[in-house]
Amino acid sequence: MTYTSPLWPVSVKGVAFDARGRVLLLRNERDEWELPGGRLEIGSAGGEQVPDPTPEAALEREVREETGLSDVHADGVDPRGCRVQRVALAVFEGGV
């Protein structure tokens, strides 16, 4: 089955805890603190950009890219995730 990209960008954010229970926050280009994350990659026709197979995979890739950490695992979607118009909320928990 061929993946069809959504009509709007899909973003993921993660809540990553260290061994002491602290939450990882990163400074963005506007000098604001935010959770690590980014957009799902839809891939390119020529194959230069590989699509993310799942939101978890996208989150793991984004955290690796933004932090340089190599051992990153998204533990899954919170079943309380909900959909409000065009905003999907889901919580991923992972450790660093």
C-alpha positions as CSV (number, residue, x, y, z in Angstrom):
1,M,0.0,0.0,0.0
2,T,1.4,3.4,-1.0
3,Y,1.6,6.0,1.8
4,T,-0.3,9.2,1.1
5,S,0.8,12.3,2.9
6,P,-1.7,14.3,4.9
7,L,-2.9,17.6,3.8
8,W,-1.3,19.3,6.7
9,P,2.1,18.6,8.5
10,V,2.1,16.1,11.3
11,S,4.3,16.9,14.3
12,V,5.4,14.8,17.2
13,K,6.8,15.9,20.6
14,G,8.2,13.7,23.3
15,V,8.6,13.8,27.1
16,A,12.0,12.3,27.9
17,F,13.1,11.7,31.4
18,D,16.6,11.1,32.7
19,A,17.5,8.7,35.5
20,R,16.7,11.4,38.1
21,G,13.2,12.1,36.7
22,R,14.1,15.4,35.0
23,V,12.4,16.3,31.8
24,L,14.5,17.1,28.7
25,L,13.8,20.6,27.2
26,L,15.6,22.1,24.3
27,R,16.1,25.8,23.2
28,N,14.6,26.5,19.8
29,E,15.6,29.0,17.2
30,R,13.4,31.7,18.9
31,D,15.3,31.1,22.2
32,E,12.3,29.4,23.8
33,W,12.3,26.1,25.7
34,E,10.3,23.2,24.2
35,L,10.0,19.5,24.2
36,P,12.1,17.6,21.6
37,G,10.3,16.6,18.4
38,G,9.5,17.7,14.9
39,R,7.6,16.7,11.8
40,L,7.0,13.3,10.3
41,E,8.9,12.8,7.1
42,I,6.8,11.8,4.2
43,G,9.7,10.8,2.0
44,S,10.7,11.9,-1.5
45,A,9.9,10.5,-4.9
46,G,13.6,9.9,-5.6
47,G,14.2,8.2,-2.3
48,E,16.6,10.8,-0.9
49,Q,14.4,11.3,2.1
50,V,13.1,8.1,3.7
51,P,9.6,8.3,5.2
52,D,8.9,7.7,8.9
53,P,7.0,4.5,9.2
54,T,5.3,5.5,12.5
55,P,5.0,8.5,14.8
56,E,7.2,6.7,17.3
57,A,9.9,6.3,14.7
58,A,9.7,10.0,13.8
59,L,10.0,11.0,17.4
60,E,13.0,8.7,17.9
61,R,14.7,10.2,14.8
62,E,14.0,13.8,15.8
63,V,15.3,13.2,19.4
64,R,18.5,11.6,18.0
65,E,18.9,14.5,15.5
66,E,18.3,17.2,18.1
67,T,20.3,15.8,21.0
68,G,23.0,13.5,19.5
69,L,21.7,10.7,21.8
70,S,21.9,7.3,20.1
71,D,19.9,5.1,22.5
72,V,16.4,6.6,22.1
73,H,13.2,4.6,22.3
74,A,9.6,5.9,22.2
75,D,7.6,3.7,24.5
76,G,4.2,4.1,22.7
77,V,1.2,6.3,22.4
78,D,-0.9,7.1,25.4
79,P,-4.3,5.6,24.8
80,R,-5.8,8.8,26.1
81,G,-4.6,10.5,22.9
82,C,-7.5,12.4,21.3
83,R,-8.3,14.1,18.1
84,V,-9.7,17.7,18.0
85,Q,-10.4,19.0,14.5
86,R,-7.0,18.9,12.9
87,V,-5.0,18.6,16.1
88,A,-4.0,15.1,17.3
89,L,-2.7,14.8,20.8
90,A,-0.7,11.8,21.9
91,V,1.9,11.4,24.6
92,F,5.1,9.5,24.2
93,E,7.3,8.7,27.1
94,G,10.9,7.7,26.8
95,G,14.1,7.7,28.7
96,V,17.5,9.3,28.1
